[in-house]
């Protein structure tokens, strides 16, 4: 058993996680999770919640069928409101899946091609020499080579567009992976230019409504009051004063942007993953193109809006916001039909609480596969 250090992209930063996993091996035995496995998972997350190590919602599904879904902890401590299955959490960088899907839908519609330079569709978006070099697929796979400055929280994402015009290329496009919110700001602009629609209108019409994402279709552009059923993020700190829960929440955060989704639910993220992987949003060839790591672009663990974890054993996307603070996972276990959504509004001692649930789920799937091999 070896230790794997995993950097997970977030809305404004990276969260460093350490997960233990067996080296990847060929999938030869299907994993069949039982009711007892789900009970084991429930007992485990219950114990985390009691120790104030997890607060949020956990959902496990076999394709469209939900096997396990429970809420834990407190959504709003000042009002003593518990987390519920319908509670909305910040999905953060999981929203990149929406933007990537929108771009690929436009490719499917014949409005653009993955190999198109950005200048072909948006000559004013990047400086001339840069726009001719950077292709659509480079932005999708985080291999554009563009400068990667810190993305600052803004109430309206269009305010970021003028900055793109000043960016230079720091690496040859397609030669280096560098996770970037800026690339998805540019992709949001491309969605509007190629479709002739507002980014949010297009995403709602082509993705949220067809996928049945009813908790995510009220777009937050920043500045609006917190949704009534939304969770607030907390950090737990243990010091001489005992256990305390701190938050830096304020009203303008949690807006939807092309590089991150604001408030969503576990059910909605399961519906998004299912609609995408089951071919209801994109053709099967484009889904395969989206999922596959772009090794030819030096992106060994990222496709076109889809991220791979633990040597490819899970794929999907993660998200997190260091300021709020919240964390989100939307994942499929490779070689199985099992899908996992974890939404958390607690960071105990500044750690990612959801990673513990992810590790337990991996353990259960591996044990199920071992049982199958023995039968």
N, C-alpha and C positions, 0 to 999 in steps of 0.2 A: 504494500500500500504506500502510495506516495502523496506528498502534499502538493496541491495545485493552487497557485495564487491566481485569482481571477479578477480582472478589472472590469467592472460593469458600468456601461455608460449611463449617465443620468441627465436630467434636464439641464442642469447648469454645471455639473461636475462629475467626477468619477468616484464610485464607492469601491473600496478595496475589500474583497471578501476572500477568505481562505476556506476552501472546501476540500474534503478528503474523498478521493474516488479511486476505484481500480482503473488501471490502464484500459483504454478502449479495446474491446474484442469483437470479433464478428458476431452478429446476431444470428443465433441458430435455434433458440428456443423462445417461443412467445411467452410473455409475462401475463399471468392471469391473476389479477388482484381479487381478493375475496372480501366478504363482509367483515371477516375477522381482521383483515389488513386495514380496512377503513376504521374499525374500532380501535386498533392499535394507534393509528394516526391521530384519532380524536383524543385518546388518552394522553398522548404525547403533547399535543398542542394545548390541551387543558392544563397540563403541568407547567408549560411555558407561561401560560396566561396567569396562573396563580402566583408564579415567581416574578411577575411583571417583566417577562422577557419577550412577550408577544401581545399585540393588540391589533385586531384587524379581521379579515375574512379569508378563509381558505376554501377553495373549490377544486374538486377532483372529478373529472369526467372521462368516460370512455366514448370518444367521439362526441356525439350530441347528447348522450345520456349522462346526467349528473349522478355520480355515485356518492359524493360527500360534499356537504356545504354547511359550514358553521361560522358564526360570528363570535368574536371574543373581545373582551376589554371595553374600553370607554371611548366614545367618539368625541364628546365635548365634556371635559372634566368640570368646567365651571358651571355647567347645567346638569351634570350627572346623567348625560344621555348615553346609553350603551351603544356599541356597534351592533348593527343589524344586518341581515343579508342584503337589504336594499341600500345600505349606507354607501355614499359616494366618497371615493378617495382620489387623490391626485395620481393619475397614471403616468405623468411626466413623459419620459422618452419613448414609452410604448406608442405614443402618438406618431412616431416616425413610421410605424407600420401603416398608419392611415395615409400619410403623405406618399410613401413608396407605392402603396396600392393605387392611389389616385394617378400617379405618374404612369404606372404600368397599364392602367385602364386607358389612358390617353394613347399609349403605345398600341394597345389592342385596337383602339378606334382609328389608328392610322394618322393621328395628329402629330406624332413625333416618333423618333427611333432612338434606341438606347445609345447608338453610336453618334447621334447628332451632337455637334458642338453647341454649347450654350448660345453662342452668338447667332446661330441660325434662327433661333426663336426669340431671343431677348438680347439684341445687340447692345442695349444700354445697361444691362444688368451688371456686367463685369467689364473691366477695362479691355480694350480691343484685343490685345495680344493674348490675354488670359481667356477671354470668351471663345477664342478660336481653338485653344488647346484643350480646354476642359469639356468633357462629354457628359451627357446625361447619366450614363452608367457610373462615371467617376463620382458624381455627387451622391448617387444612391448607395454606393459601396464605401464611402468615406475615403476615397483614394484620389481626390481632386488635386491634392498638393497645395490647395489654397492656404493662406495664412489662417491660423486657428486661434484667434483671440478669444478671450472669455466672453461668452454671451451674457449680456446684462439683462436683468428682468425689465421688460417694457410693458406698458399697458396695451400697446398696439404694435403688432409685429412688423407692419409696414415701415415703422420708424427705423428699422434696422437696415432696410434695403440700400440707402445711400452709402453706407459703410462698405458694402460689397464692391462698389466701384473703385475703391482705393486699394483693394487687396492685390497682392502679387502672388505668384506661384513660387513656393519654397521647395517643392519637389516635383519631379516630372509626373504629370498625371498618369495614374495607373501603375505607379511604381512603389507607392508607400501608403500603408493604412494609417490614418490619423483621424480618430473619431471626432466629428465636428458638427455642432449645432448649426454653424453658419451654412454648411452645404444644404441643409434642409430648409433654411430660410430661402435660399436661392430656388430650391425645388418648389416651395410654396408659390413663389412668383411665377414659375413656369406653369404650374397648374392653372393659374389665373389667365396667363397669356394664351396658352394653348386651348383652353376650354371657353374663354370669353366669359367666365363666371367668377364670382367671388369664391375664394378658396373654401370658406366654410359652407357656402351653398352647394358647391360641387361635392364636397366630402359628405355632407348630409344626404344629398340626393342619391349619390352613387354607392355609398358605403354604409353609413349609419342606418338609414331606413331599410335597405335590402337585408342587412344583417340583423335587424330587429333590436338595435342598440337604443332602447327607449330611455335609458338613464343618461345617455351621452349626447342626446340630440338638441339640448338647450345650450348652444354655444356661448361660452363666457369669453368676452373680448377684453376682460380686465376692468376692475373698478366696481363691478356689480357686487351686491351683498353675497355673502357665502350662502350656497343653497341650504335649505332648511335641514336636509338629511345628509349633510356633508360632515366628514370627520375633520378634526383639527390634528395636526401632527405634534408629537411631544418627544422630548428627550428625557430619559430618566437619568438622574444623577444621584449617586450615593456618596455622601460626605459626612462631616461631623454633625450636620443637621439632620441626618437620616436620609430616607428615600424621598426625592422631590421630582416633580414632573414640570419641565420647562417647555415653553413654546415661543416661537418668534412669528406666529401667524399674524397677518394683517390682510385687509380686504382685497387689495389689488392683486395678490398672488393667486395662482391657480387658474390663470386664463388659458384658453386654448391657443396654440400657435403651431405652425407647421413642423416644429421640432419637438413638440410635446403636447399631450392631451391634458386638459384640466381635470375636472371631476368626472369620474366614471365609476362603474360598479363591477364586482366580480362576475356577475351574470353577463354583463355587456361584453367584457373582455373574452369570456368563453364563447359568446356568440360571434365575436369578431374572428377569433382563431378558427372556429368551426366553419364559418362562411368562407373564409379565405382558403383553408386547406381542403375543403370539400368542393371547391371549384365554383362557388356561387358568385364570386366577385371577379375572378379572373379565369381565363382558360387554363387547363392543366399544364400546358407547356410553359406558360408565363409563371404559374405558381412554382414549377420546378426551377425556372430561371431565378425567381426571387429567393428561394430557399438556399440553393446551392452556394457554398462558400466560393468567393471569387478569388481563387488562388492565383489565377493568371494576372490578377491585379494586385497581388501581394496582400490580399485580404483573406487570410486563412480561416478566420472565424466569423466572417460577416458576408452575407449575400447581398441582395438588393433590398435592404430594409429589414432583413431577418438576421439575428445573431445566433451563433452556436456557442454552447457552453460545454465544459468538461469533455474535451476531445470529441465534440460532436454528438455526445450522448443526449443532449437536449437542445432544442432550437426554439426560437421565438423572439422575445425581446424583454428587456427589463427597463425599469425607470426609477428615478429617485430624485428627491429635491432636498438638498442639504439645509436649506433655510426653513422649509415648512415644519418639520422634516417628515417625509413619507417615502415609502418604497413600494415597488410594484413588480410583479413577475407575471408573464403570460407565456407559457411554455408547452411544448409537446415533447414527450420522451421518444427519441428516435427509435424506429423499429417496433413501436407499439401503437395502440390507439389511445393511449392515456394522455390527457391534457391537464395541466395544473395552472391555477391562478392563485396568487397570493398577493393580497393588498394589506399593507401595514401602516399604521399611524403612530408607531412607537420605535424609537431608536434607544435601546438600553445601553447606557454608557457609550453612546455614539457608535454602536454596532448595528449592522443590518439585521433586524429581527427575522425577516423572511427567509434568510439563508438557512436558518436552523430547520424550518419546515421543508425547504427544498432538499436538504440533506436526508431528512427522514423519509421523504417520498422516494428518493433514489434508493435508499436502503430497502424499502418495501418492494420496489419493483425488481431489484436485483435478487432479493430472497424469493420472490414469486417465480422468477426465471429459473433459479436453482431448483426449486420444487418441481417445476415442469420438466427439467432435465433428468430428474431422478425417477420420474414416473414412466 
